[in-house]
Amino acid sequence: MSYVNRVGDDVISEPAAAGRVVDYHDRVRWGPIISGLLVAIATQLILSAIIGALGAGTIEASGRPRTISPNVASNVGIWSTIALLISLFVGGWITTRACGPMNRNTALLNGAILWATTLAVSSWLLASGVSGAFGVAASNAAAIFNQAQQSGNLNIPQQAPQISAQQAREIAASIRTGLWWFVFGSLLGLIASMIGAVVGARNPRNGQNYRA
């Protein structure tokens, strides 16, 4: 296809621009990101409640609840991490499905911002004392377990005001392990959010190139 331009008696043919580029005003869509954030939090709360209920039911139906409690708590923690990855994947998918057509790079960008926003909001909720449905269930379970210990006339040693050097090392080791797990889980959450965003992104129509 070409344009025809007449200059006097001469005809000058000029090639047309093949493929018009449609440009958006911005690449970050906060409306869809907030929608994905809300869906991710709701999904996380529901899955955490289900996992917590299953863990509590396992302890309730067991003949040795005190013995299996640490194993159940460990399994609940692992499944809660998996639930977090699922919720971020769903949130990333919702974010880009709520947007117009975009390329892969823009989808990854919005998925990463969704992950960062979710992490910031979750940290604020935890700092404000809001731990979610699973946190409430875990607190209630701990209170019930303490009541069972007291009703069983068990001797619960009082915590000493001073800790030994070995106890300080154990506390430091626990903190180190917890922080590394937080970093590892956060990176997995970032990957899950970006994958969900790429899967949910709608490709531009044929014949049109979108920068955003």
Backbone torsions as a table, in degrees:
resi	resn	phi	psi	omega
1	MET	NA	138.9	-178.6
2	SER	-144.5	156.6	175.5
3	TYR	-94.1	144.7	179.2
4	VAL	-109.5	122.5	-179.0
5	ASN	-120.3	123.1	-179.1
6	ARG	-97.9	126.2	173.8
7	VAL	-122.9	98.8	-175.0
8	GLY	67.2	-127.2	177.9
9	ASP	-91.3	-3.7	-178.1
10	ASP	-90.7	142.9	177.6
11	VAL	-111.0	120.9	-178.7
12	ILE	-113.0	122.0	178.6
13	SER	-96.9	132.7	179.3
14	GLU	-123.6	135.0	178.8
15	PRO	-67.0	142.6	178.9
16	ALA	-83.3	157.2	176.6
17	ALA	-72.9	119.9	-176.7
18	ALA	-84.8	111.1	175.5
19	GLY	90.1	94.5	-179.3
20	ARG	-78.6	135.2	-177.7
21	VAL	-91.3	124.2	176.5
22	VAL	-96.9	119.0	-174.2
23	ASP	-110.9	136.9	175.9
24	TYR	-90.8	163.9	179.4
25	HIS	-73.6	-32.6	179.6
26	ASP	-145.6	164.6	-179.9
27	ARG	-105.8	-14.1	179.6
28	VAL	-102.1	120.9	-177.3
29	ARG	-107.3	97.4	-174.6
30	TRP	-71.1	-30.4	176.7
31	GLY	-60.2	-54.8	176.1
32	PRO	-62.6	-33.5	179.0
33	ILE	-64.6	-42.6	177.8
34	ILE	-64.3	-38.3	176.8
35	SER	-62.0	-45.4	177.5
36	GLY	-63.4	-36.4	178.1
37	LEU	-61.8	-47.4	-179.2
38	LEU	-63.6	-41.5	178.8
39	VAL	-66.1	-39.5	179.2
40	ALA	-63.7	-44.2	179.6
41	ILE	-65.7	-42.9	179.3
42	ALA	-63.0	-42.8	178.4
43	THR	-63.2	-41.3	179.1
44	GLN	-63.6	-41.7	180.0
45	LEU	-63.7	-44.3	-178.7
46	ILE	-65.8	-47.4	-179.8
47	LEU	-64.3	-39.1	178.6
48	SER	-65.0	-38.8	177.9
49	ALA	-64.4	-41.2	178.8
50	ILE	-64.5	-45.0	-179.5
51	ILE	-64.7	-42.9	177.7
52	GLY	-62.6	-39.8	178.9
53	ALA	-65.5	-40.6	178.5
54	LEU	-65.3	-40.3	178.3
55	GLY	-64.8	-43.3	178.1
56	ALA	-65.1	-37.4	178.1
57	GLY	-66.0	-34.6	177.3
58	THR	-64.1	-43.5	178.6
59	ILE	-67.1	-39.3	-178.7
60	GLU	-63.8	-39.8	-176.0
61	ALA	-84.7	-4.4	-177.1
62	SER	-85.9	150.3	176.0
63	GLY	-82.5	-10.3	178.6
64	ARG	-135.2	70.2	-173.4
65	PRO	-63.4	-34.6	-177.6
66	ARG	-71.1	-29.9	-178.1
67	THR	-75.3	-40.0	-175.3
68	ILE	-89.7	-5.8	-177.2
69	SER	-57.3	-44.8	179.1
70	PRO	-62.1	-40.2	178.7
71	ASN	-65.6	-40.4	179.0
72	VAL	-65.0	-41.5	179.0
73	ALA	-62.5	-39.1	178.1
74	SER	-65.3	-43.6	178.7
75	ASN	-64.8	-39.1	177.9
76	VAL	-62.8	-39.3	177.9
77	GLY	-63.5	-41.1	179.2
78	ILE	-65.2	-45.8	-179.3
79	TRP	-68.8	-29.0	175.4
80	SER	-66.2	-37.1	176.0
81	THR	-64.8	-42.2	177.2
82	ILE	-62.7	-39.1	177.8
83	ALA	-63.6	-36.2	177.1
84	LEU	-63.3	-42.7	178.9
85	LEU	-63.9	-40.7	178.7
86	ILE	-63.4	-44.1	-178.2
87	SER	-65.1	-38.3	177.8
88	LEU	-70.0	-35.5	175.2
89	PHE	-61.8	-47.2	179.7
90	VAL	-63.7	-41.4	178.2
91	GLY	-62.2	-41.8	176.7
92	GLY	-63.6	-39.6	178.8
93	TRP	-63.9	-44.1	179.2
94	ILE	-63.4	-39.6	-177.7
95	THR	-58.4	-49.8	-176.6
96	THR	-80.6	-25.4	175.4
97	ARG	-68.8	-28.0	179.5
98	ALA	-81.0	-7.9	179.6
99	CYS	-94.4	170.6	171.3
100	GLY	-77.0	-176.6	178.6
101	PRO	-59.1	139.7	-179.2
102	MET	-150.8	160.8	177.5
103	ASN	-86.3	-179.8	-174.1
104	ARG	-67.6	-39.3	-178.0
105	ASN	-63.7	-40.7	178.5
106	THR	-68.1	-36.7	176.6
107	ALA	-63.4	-42.6	177.5
108	LEU	-63.3	-39.4	179.5
109	LEU	-62.6	-47.1	-179.8
110	ASN	-67.7	-34.8	175.9
111	GLY	-65.3	-39.0	178.4
112	ALA	-66.8	-40.1	178.8
113	ILE	-67.6	-36.4	174.7
114	LEU	-59.7	-45.5	178.7
115	TRP	-59.8	-46.3	-179.4
116	ALA	-64.4	-39.7	179.0
117	THR	-66.3	-41.8	177.8
118	THR	-62.4	-42.2	179.4
119	LEU	-63.8	-42.4	-179.8
120	ALA	-66.2	-44.4	-179.7
121	VAL	-65.9	-41.3	179.1
122	SER	-63.5	-40.5	178.3
123	SER	-64.3	-39.8	178.2
124	TRP	-65.7	-40.3	178.6
125	LEU	-64.1	-42.4	178.8
126	LEU	-65.5	-40.4	178.6
127	ALA	-66.5	-27.3	178.6
128	SER	-85.4	-1.1	179.1
129	GLY	89.7	8.6	177.9
130	VAL	-99.1	108.1	-175.8
131	SER	-105.4	1.6	176.5
132	GLY	88.5	-179.7	-175.5
133	ALA	-64.4	-42.0	-178.2
134	PHE	-68.1	-36.3	178.2
135	GLY	-63.4	-40.5	177.5
136	VAL	-64.1	-42.8	179.4
137	ALA	-64.4	-40.1	179.8
138	ALA	-66.4	-38.4	178.4
139	SER	-64.6	-42.9	177.9
140	ASN	-63.9	-39.8	179.3
141	ALA	-64.0	-39.4	178.6
142	ALA	-65.5	-39.3	178.7
143	ALA	-65.4	-39.9	178.6
144	ILE	-65.5	-39.1	179.9
145	PHE	-65.6	-38.4	177.5
146	ASN	-66.2	-38.5	177.0
147	GLN	-65.1	-36.4	178.4
148	ALA	-66.6	-36.8	177.8
149	GLN	-65.8	-41.7	-179.0
150	GLN	-69.0	-38.3	179.8
151	SER	-69.7	-24.1	178.8
152	GLY	-85.9	7.5	178.6
153	ASN	55.3	41.8	177.7
154	LEU	-86.2	144.6	177.9
155	ASN	-83.1	109.6	-179.6
156	ILE	-100.9	112.0	-177.7
157	PRO	-66.5	139.7	177.5
158	GLN	-76.4	144.6	-179.2
159	GLN	-72.3	131.3	-179.4
160	ALA	-71.2	146.0	-179.7
161	PRO	-65.8	-25.3	179.3
162	GLN	-115.0	144.3	178.0
163	ILE	-110.2	152.9	-179.5
164	SER	-81.2	171.3	178.8
165	ALA	-64.1	-37.5	179.3
166	GLN	-66.2	-39.4	177.5
167	GLN	-65.7	-37.7	177.6
168	ALA	-63.7	-39.5	177.5
169	ARG	-64.3	-40.9	-179.7
170	GLU	-65.2	-40.0	178.1
171	ILE	-64.2	-43.7	179.0
172	ALA	-63.4	-39.3	178.3
173	ALA	-64.6	-38.7	178.5
174	SER	-65.8	-41.5	178.4
175	ILE	-63.9	-43.6	179.6
176	ARG	-60.3	-46.1	179.5
177	THR	-62.0	-42.8	-180.0
178	GLY	-63.7	-39.9	179.6
179	LEU	-68.0	-40.7	178.1
180	TRP	-65.5	-37.8	176.3
181	TRP	-65.2	-35.7	177.0
182	PHE	-63.1	-45.3	179.3
183	VAL	-62.8	-46.0	-179.0
184	PHE	-62.8	-46.0	179.2
185	GLY	-64.9	-36.2	179.0
186	SER	-65.8	-40.9	178.4
187	LEU	-66.0	-39.5	175.5
188	LEU	-62.8	-38.6	177.1
189	GLY	-63.8	-38.8	176.5
190	LEU	-61.3	-44.1	179.6
191	ILE	-63.7	-43.6	-179.4
192	ALA	-63.3	-41.5	179.8
193	SER	-65.1	-41.4	-179.0
194	MET	-70.3	-37.7	176.8
195	ILE	-63.7	-44.5	177.9
196	GLY	-60.6	-37.9	179.3
197	ALA	-66.1	-41.9	179.6
198	VAL	-65.9	-41.5	180.0
199	VAL	-64.3	-37.7	-176.9
200	GLY	-83.5	-12.0	-177.0
201	ALA	-67.3	139.4	176.5
202	ARG	-95.4	129.8	-178.1
203	ASN	-72.8	150.2	175.5
204	PRO	-61.1	156.0	178.3
205	ARG	-68.9	158.4	178.9
206	ASN	-63.8	136.3	179.3
207	GLY	89.1	-0.6	-179.9
208	GLN	-129.1	139.4	177.2
209	ASN	-112.6	127.5	-179.2
210	TYR	-111.7	129.7	175.6
211	ARG	-81.6	-27.7	-176.3
212	ALA	-107.9	NA	NA
